[in-house]
Amino acid sequence: MDPLKARVRLGYSRSWVVRKYSLIGLWPSEVHLTRKFFAPGSRLLDIGCGAGRTSIPLAQAGHEIVAVDLATPMVAQTHALAEFAGCRVRGVAADAAILPFPANTFDGVLFSYNGIELVPREAGKRAVLSEVFRTLRPGGHFIFTTHALEAFNRYAWDRLQRVLDQLGRMLTFRSIADEEFGEIIPDPSRNVEVYYMQINSPRKYRRMLRSTGFGLRYFNSRSRIDALKPPGWLADFDGDFKFYVAQKP
Ligand SMILES: C[S@@+](CC[C@H](N)C(=O)[O-])C[C@H]1O[C@@H](n2cnc3c(N)ncnc32)[C@H](O)[C@@H]1O
């Protein structure tokens, strides 16, 4: 396994991280979008399911759920919490870039809480998008969220410094071969949740979706959805998470 991916798996396999993700419930923005884009009784794939935060309420809402996570302890916790909640979720430990399902299996796919940013490198994210495209049935929707490189929030100054540092290295011909734009790779000796993350611009995700074959049906920020504001260019820049709804033609 790619060493960066192995770090992500290790990070999300620790018991305190599993406990942290054990609060079950969809965000209001997720309730809104899953009702709008997942028809009642859909067969859904919940990628990066964590401890079942989204899988369990979607199963309770009447969908058939297959839940996938890179970290086996997360899948075990999803099973335990689903049983406790009295609903059925089929959990599978798997990598989103190599999904163990036939083509055209799912009516809808979810990769919530910025999970796609934990997939190392642009090539890794493209592999995930291709797998989601392959396993979705034609007409099916894929909902996911990200941060944004250009978002105005309390992390904006840190992000700007990192971007300037990377630009400086490119301009002075110092190697950036070991790092891609937007990557955050904390020292592995620190007991932090995230051992790898890459924050891109929504423009980049739009490009990647287009080149995979998806159509982007909806894009908005979480706070704008919560405030019932329509999509618009401002959504790229506010401080909140970004929601994408892509459709396989
Ligand atoms: C930020 S957590 C979110 C968990 C859950 N979706 C939630 O909202 O509570 C991201 C999850 O994605 C999983 N993940 C990261 N990379 C993955 C990959 N390549 N394939 C499958 N799951 C992955 C992690 O193990 C982690 O459980």
The ligand as an ORCA input file, in Angstrom:
! r2SCAN-3c Opt
* xyz 0 1
  C     -13.143     12.512      8.123
  S     -13.581     10.823      8.324
  C     -15.322     10.896      8.045
  C     -16.062      9.661      8.489
  C     -17.575      9.687      8.205
  N     -17.863      9.815      6.786
  C     -18.224     10.825      8.967
  O     -18.614     11.793      8.327
  O     -18.304     10.741     10.189
  C     -12.974     10.157      6.800
  C     -13.051      8.638      6.675
  O     -12.599      8.284      5.360
  C     -11.857      7.092      5.453
  N     -10.961      6.989      4.285
  C      -9.862      7.719      4.013
  N      -9.301      7.324      2.874
  C     -10.072      6.322      2.389
  C     -10.001      5.494      1.244
  N      -9.009      5.614      0.352
  N     -10.946      4.556      1.067
  C     -11.957      4.405      1.970
  N     -12.071      5.152      3.085
  C     -11.136      6.094      3.292
  C     -11.120      7.219      6.777
  O     -10.647      5.984      7.252
  C     -12.180      7.882      7.661
  O     -12.927      6.934      8.362
*
